Amino acid sequence: MATSAPLLRDPAEQALIDRINAGFTVESEDDMTGGYKRALIVQLTVQGDTELLSAPAYYLATRDAPTINSRIAVTAIVHDELGHANIAYRLMEDLGVDKQWLLFGRQPHEFKHPYGFDQPLENWAEMVVANGFFDRAGITLLSDVHEHTSYGPLKRALVKVDREEVLHLRHGESWMKRLAKAGGAAKEALQRAVDWMFPMTLEWFGLPDTLKRHSDQLVYRLKGKTNDELRQVWMAATVPLCEGIGITVPAHFDAARREYVIDYAFPCQYDPEAKRWLFDQPLTWDQVFERWKARGPMNRKYVEMIQGSVDGPFGGRRW
């Protein structure tokens, strides 16, 4: 785990950090310092935006569902994701952030969700891998927050979110197993989806610990594990799943190091039009941040579906 250089902090900030380290639970804005509030709002914004932008991505993918029951199942997942977004935005309302602005006052590129939800999900295999990979990433992150967060209202709210996300994950993993067992074109489509979505999810967890000098979320105990620790948790579940159904991934368990190792220069270049990772073209993390900042091919459409600027299921509704 990377260590941070000592920081000179305002005495009030340090006093709150000391109280949190001693077991104090923050329950309202009255308990917070400015630094704590800013870090919490950043975390809740990413959480809410990620849940929100999954909804149009999943909705469009339901059009390739193999049965009406399958489409209904994913439609229920879409409803859950919208509810999870509302939980994060509602918590931010208590901190003085306008929910109407969060939904309708920002431009598409201003939403703070992972790059994976700027990509089109174009077939059923991609839909279920999104449940199996992206929802697993969400569970990995939010389970850590639920266990360690010093913010009481979020800890309580995540009980419902976690239970529903587990159902999304089970849907994805069960369908991945079915497609793999079917073989032929179904398994080939599954492998193609995994080929671009596995590295996409590895990026989800952000900078390696060796490059991340400081994290307010860790300092204020808004989460417990570092980026690399969370990435390891995700791989520990995902790599064995894929190996067990005959799907290859660019990572393996190194017994000598007792950890999962990525089998390519991480991070690397991505071709969004071809949905292909260029493993022989490594990038710096600054270049990755530029890619994320530029957003992906579906960013504008997904946000406009939510905001009602184009025909879609959300039609400009106000929550």
C-alpha positions in Angstrom: 0.0 0.0 0.0 1.3 3.4 -0.9 2.1 5.8 1.9 1.3 9.5 1.8 3.6 12.4 2.8 2.4 14.1 6.0 0.0 17.0 5.3 -0.4 20.2 7.3 -4.1 20.4 8.1 -6.3 22.9 9.6 -6.8 22.1 13.3 -10.5 21.6 12.9 -10.0 19.2 10.1 -7.4 17.2 12.1 -9.7 17.2 15.1 -12.5 15.6 13.0 -10.1 13.1 11.5 -9.0 12.1 15.0 -12.6 11.7 16.2 -13.4 9.5 13.2 -10.3 7.4 13.8 -11.6 6.9 17.4 -14.9 5.6 16.1 -17.1 8.8 15.7 -19.9 8.5 13.1 -20.8 11.7 11.2 -24.6 12.1 11.1 -25.3 15.5 9.7 -23.7 18.6 8.1 -23.3 20.0 11.6 -20.7 17.3 12.3 -18.7 18.1 9.2 -15.8 20.3 8.3 -15.5 21.8 4.8 -12.9 19.2 3.8 -15.1 16.3 4.9 -18.2 17.7 3.1 -16.3 18.3 -0.2 -14.9 14.7 -0.1 -18.3 13.2 0.6 -20.0 15.2 -2.2 -17.4 14.0 -4.7 -18.0 10.4 -3.6 -21.8 10.7 -3.7 -21.7 12.4 -7.1 -19.7 9.6 -8.6 -21.9 7.0 -6.9 -25.1 8.7 -8.1 -23.9 9.4 -11.7 -22.7 5.8 -12.1 -26.1 4.3 -11.1 -27.9 6.9 -13.2 -26.0 6.4 -16.4 -26.2 2.6 -16.2 -30.0 2.9 -16.7 -30.1 4.1 -20.4 -27.2 1.7 -21.2 -29.1 -1.3 -19.8 -32.4 -0.1 -21.3 -31.1 0.0 -24.8 -29.5 -3.4 -24.4 -32.8 -5.0 -23.4 -33.9 -4.8 -27.1 -31.6 -7.8 -27.7 -33.1 -9.8 -24.8 -33.7 -13.4 -25.9 -37.2 -13.6 -24.2 -39.8 -11.2 -22.9 -39.0 -12.5 -19.3 -35.3 -11.6 -19.9 -36.3 -8.1 -21.0 -38.5 -7.7 -17.9 -35.7 -8.8 -15.7 -33.3 -6.1 -17.0 -36.1 -3.5 -16.9 -36.4 -4.3 -13.2 -32.6 -3.7 -12.9 -33.0 -0.4 -14.7 -35.6 0.6 -12.1 -33.3 -0.4 -9.3 -30.4 1.6 -10.7 -32.5 4.7 -11.0 -33.6 4.2 -7.4 -29.9 3.9 -6.3 -29.1 7.1 -8.1 -31.9 8.8 -6.3 -30.5 7.7 -2.9 -27.1 9.3 -3.6 -28.7 12.5 -4.9 -31.1 12.6 -2.0 -28.2 12.4 0.4 -26.6 15.3 -1.4 -29.8 17.3 -1.1 -29.3 17.2 2.7 -25.9 18.8 2.1 -27.3 21.7 0.1 -26.9 20.3 -3.5 -29.9 20.8 -5.8 -31.1 17.5 -7.2 -32.8 19.2 -10.1 -29.4 20.7 -11.1 -27.7 17.4 -10.7 -30.1 15.8 -13.2 -30.9 18.6 -15.6 -28.4 21.4 -15.0 -25.2 19.7 -16.1 -23.8 19.0 -19.6 -23.2 15.4 -20.6 -19.5 15.6 -20.2 -19.9 17.0 -16.6 -21.4 13.7 -15.3 -18.8 11.8 -13.2 -19.4 8.1 -14.1 -16.9 5.5 -15.2 -15.9 5.4 -18.9 -17.6 2.0 -19.2 -21.0 3.6 -19.1 -20.1 5.8 -22.1 -20.0 2.7 -24.3 -22.8 1.1 -26.2 -24.1 -2.3 -25.0 -25.0 -3.7 -28.4 -26.1 -7.3 -27.7 -27.3 -9.6 -25.0 -23.8 -10.9 -24.2 -22.6 -7.4 -23.5 -25.6 -6.8 -21.4 -25.0 -9.7 -19.1 -21.3 -9.1 -18.9 -22.1 -5.6 -17.8 -24.1 -7.1 -15.0 -21.3 -9.6 -14.3 -18.4 -7.1 -14.5 -19.7 -3.6 -13.9 -22.2 -4.5 -11.2 -19.5 -6.6 -9.5 -17.3 -3.4 -9.6 -20.1 -1.5 -8.0 -20.6 -4.1 -5.3 -16.8 -4.1 -4.6 -16.8 -0.4 -4.2 -20.0 0.1 -2.3 -19.5 -2.9 0.0 -16.2 -1.3 1.1 -18.0 2.0 1.6 -20.8 0.3 3.6 -18.3 -1.5 5.8 -16.0 1.4 6.5 -17.8 4.7 5.9 -17.9 7.3 8.7 -21.1 8.8 7.3 -24.0 7.2 9.0 -26.8 8.1 6.6 -24.9 6.5 3.7 -24.1 3.4 5.6 -27.8 2.8 6.3 -28.9 3.6 2.8 -26.4 1.1 1.3 -28.1 -1.9 3.0 -30.9 -1.7 0.3 -28.5 -0.9 -2.5 -26.2 -3.8 -1.7 -29.0 -6.4 -1.7 -30.3 -5.3 -5.0 -26.9 -5.1 -6.7 -26.2 -8.7 -5.6 -29.3 -9.7 -7.6 -28.0 -7.8 -10.7 -24.7 -9.6 -10.3 -26.3 -13.0 -10.0 -28.4 -12.3 -13.2 -25.2 -11.5 -15.1 -23.1 -14.4 -13.9 -25.9 -16.9 -14.4 -26.4 -15.7 -18.0 -22.6 -15.7 -18.6 -22.6 -19.4 -17.6 -25.5 -20.2 -19.8 -24.0 -18.5 -22.9 -20.7 -20.3 -22.3 -22.4 -23.6 -21.9 -24.3 -23.1 -25.1 -21.1 -22.8 -27.0 -20.8 -21.8 -30.7 -21.9 -18.3 -31.6 -23.2 -17.6 -28.1 -19.9 -18.3 -26.4 -18.0 -16.4 -29.1 -20.2 -13.3 -28.4 -19.5 -13.7 -24.7 -15.8 -13.9 -25.3 -15.9 -10.8 -27.5 -17.8 -8.9 -24.8 -15.3 -10.0 -22.1 -12.4 -9.0 -24.3 -13.3 -5.3 -24.1 -15.2 -5.2 -20.8 -12.6 -6.9 -18.6 -9.9 -4.2 -19.1 -12.6 -1.5 -19.0 -13.5 -2.6 -15.5 -9.9 -2.8 -14.4 -9.6 0.9 -15.2 -12.8 1.6 -13.2 -10.9 1.5 -9.9 -8.5 4.3 -10.9 -4.9 5.1 -10.3 -2.5 2.5 -8.9 -1.6 3.0 -5.3 2.0 3.8 -6.2 0.8 6.9 -8.1 -2.0 8.0 -5.8 -0.4 10.3 -3.2 -3.4 11.2 -1.2 -7.0 10.3 -0.8 -9.5 12.3 1.3 -11.9 9.4 1.1 -9.4 7.3 3.0 -8.4 10.1 5.4 -12.0 10.8 6.4 -12.8 7.1 6.3 -15.4 7.4 3.6 -14.0 4.1 2.3 -11.6 1.6 3.7 -9.6 0.0 0.8 -7.2 1.5 -1.7 -7.7 1.4 -5.4 -5.3 -1.6 -5.9 -6.9 -3.5 -3.0 -10.3 -3.0 -4.5 -9.0 -4.1 -8.0 -7.7 -7.2 -6.4 -11.1 -8.0 -4.7 -12.8 -7.6 -8.1 -10.3 -9.8 -9.9 -10.4 -12.5 -7.2 -14.1 -13.0 -8.0 -14.0 -12.3 -11.8 -11.0 -14.2 -13.0 -12.1 -17.6 -11.5 -15.6 -17.1 -12.9 -14.3 -16.6 -16.4 -11.7 -19.4 -16.2 -14.4 -21.7 -14.8 -16.6 -21.3 -17.9 -13.8 -21.4 -20.5 -13.5 -17.7 -21.1 -10.1 -16.2 -21.3 -9.1 -12.9 -19.6 -5.7 -11.0 -19.6 -5.0 -11.7 -15.9 -3.9 -14.6 -13.7 -3.2 -15.5 -10.1 0.5 -15.4 -9.2 0.9 -17.9 -6.4 4.4 -16.6 -5.5 3.1 -13.0 -5.1 -0.3 -14.2 -3.7 -2.1 -11.7 -5.9 -3.7 -11.3 -9.3 -1.5 -9.9 -12.0 -2.6 -8.1 -15.2 -1.1 -9.6 -18.3 -0.5 -6.4 -20.3 0.9 -3.0 -19.9 -1.7 -1.3 -17.7 -3.1 1.1 -18.7 -3.1 1.0 -22.5 -4.8 2.5 -25.5 -8.5 1.8 -26.4 -10.2 2.0 -29.7 -13.9 2.8 -28.9 -15.1 2.3 -32.5 -13.7 -1.2 -32.7 -14.2 -1.9 -29.0 -10.6 -3.2 -28.9 -7.8 -2.7 -26.5 -4.4 -2.0 -28.0 -2.2 -3.9 -25.5 1.0 -3.0 -27.4 0.3 0.7 -26.9 0.8 1.6 -23.2 -0.5 4.9 -21.9 0.3 7.1 -18.9 -2.5 7.7 -16.4 -2.6 11.3 -17.5 -3.5 10.1 -21.0 -6.2 7.9 -19.5 -7.6 10.9 -17.6 -7.7 12.8 -20.9 -9.7 9.9 -22.5 -12.1 9.9 -19.6 -12.5 13.6 -19.7 -13.3 13.5 -23.4 -16.0 10.9 -22.6 -17.1 8.0 -24.8 -19.3 7.5 -27.8 -22.6 7.2 -26.0 -22.1 9.9 -23.3 -24.3 12.5 -24.9 -27.1 10.2 -26.0 -27.4 8.5 -22.6 -27.6 11.8 -20.8 -30.0 13.3 -23.3 -32.3 10.2 -22.8 -32.3 11.0 -19.1 -32.8 14.7 -19.5 -35.5 14.3 -22.1 -33.8 15.9 -25.1 -34.3 12.8 -27.2 -37.0 10.1 -27.3 -36.4 7.7 -24.5 -37.9 6.0 -21.5 -37.2 8.9 -19.1 -38.8 11.7 -21.1 -37.8 14.7 -19.1 -39.5 13.5 -15.9 -38.6 15.2 -12.7 -37.9 13.0 -9.7 
